[in-house]
Amino acid sequence: MQHIIIIGNGIAGITAARHIRKLSDHQITVISAETDYFFSRTALMYVYMGHMKFEHTQPYENTFWKDNKIDLQNDFVSSVDTIHKTIHLKSGGTRAYDKLIIATGSKSNKFGWPGQDLPGVTGLYSKQDLDYIEQNSANCKRAVVVGGGLIGIELIEMLLSRNIATTFLVREKSFWDAVLPKGESELIGRHIREHGIDLKLETGLQEIVADQNGRAKAIVTDKGETIDCELVGLTAGVSPNIDFLKNSGIELGRGVKVNRYLQTNIEDVYAIGDCAEQHEAIGNRRPIEAVWYTGRMMGETIAQTICVSPVRYNPGHWFNSAKFLDIEYQTYGWVFAQPKANETHFYWEHPSGKKCVRFVYDTNTRAFIGINVFGIRMRHQFFDKVLTEKQSIDYVMEHLSAANFDPEFFAKHETDIKNAFYQPL
């Protein structure tokens, strides 16, 4: 029996622990100081908005861990000694391991802005961030959110639920335009403004100004504008949480460098989840993917490698989903902001301006490449199958009704979409 230490109790680390237990009798220790028990990180915003209590975000009973002989230790890991296979804890103790899995996730980005560490300034990633926002927004009348990605829009929705006036600083020409093509980006930008959000495009943060008590009282934009506020949300992305590994001998890039088997350069040391960085990206995927489902898949993969036999990590076809206030978003396959060579994009938008679909296919072969969907639910299983079978755009159009996953009585738009796609030029 080996002692397996997992650093981090997010989706990647806990999935690894659960599957290692299913496959073996190894001693398992999970170390994290964020919370006592695993929780659904994507549900943090709904706790703040009053849709659920924090305990509702825990998918397992507190007895689950003892029943399954998974030892949970609430502590920070300060350093890793890979020569002696020992970790050093902030509390002063040490733990020896036979195999080590690093699953420490991400931390909110800071780019050296003056005032970025003032009271009243926060990110949105951890349970501690949630608690801080709860405490510091109680009497808040105006907030500023910096960074136009998915975390930023989540914080915007949270503040909107408390009727807190908010300014949203986005450096790009339109919202999330590094990821979304022009049509979708502009649709979401309009939607944000329609909710009363002060969206400032092509505008960055210059500094955060303190009051006489050393607390954030305003921000200054790179356009020279001063905006008074009591809360500043820094949501300009995340980066791997790996500072404690700098002197470990483990190869680091932006994240912990791993091969296709999620192994580091040190024997018996692995990395999974947001903190893992592939030496070479898998297909069109990024070397680091801070995505819930890939963390889960990595946890399952590493359990097989440790307990059975080495298994290559294979995340399959790219997909993702999110919500922009009350507009749901799904993407399957590849839809880039700028069309690539030999790609054709077809974009359909509903007259309401609240729903749209973008299809991408090969100009020469008509092979289906990817889809963006806003405001209409589609079936993951359908598009996973279509991409695996390398079906054509015409097959997708023919079977569009089968792809729709909207509940009964929702308006259907397949006929309008197909008519627009096939209409004579």
Secondary structure, DSSP 8 states (H G I E B T S, - for coil): --EEEEE--SHHHHHHHHHHHHH---EEEEE-SS-SS---GGGHHHHHTTSS-GGGG--S-TTHHHHTTEEEE---EEEEETTTTEEEETTS-EEE-SEEEE---EEE-----TTTTSTTEE-SSSHHHHHHHHHHTTT-SEEEEE--SHHHHHHHHHHHHTT-EEEEEE-SSSTTTTTS-HHHHHHHHHHHHHTT-EEEET--EEEEEE-TTS-EEEEEETTS-EEE-SEEEE-S-EEE--GGGTTSS--BSSSEEE-TTSB-SSTTEEE-GGGEEESS--TTS-SS---HHHHHHHHHHHHHHHHTS-------S-EEEEEETTEEEEEEE---SS--TTEEEEEEE-TTSS-EEEEEEETTT-BEEEEEEESS-B-HHHHHHHHHHT-BHHHHHHTHHHHB---TTS---HHHHHHHHHS--
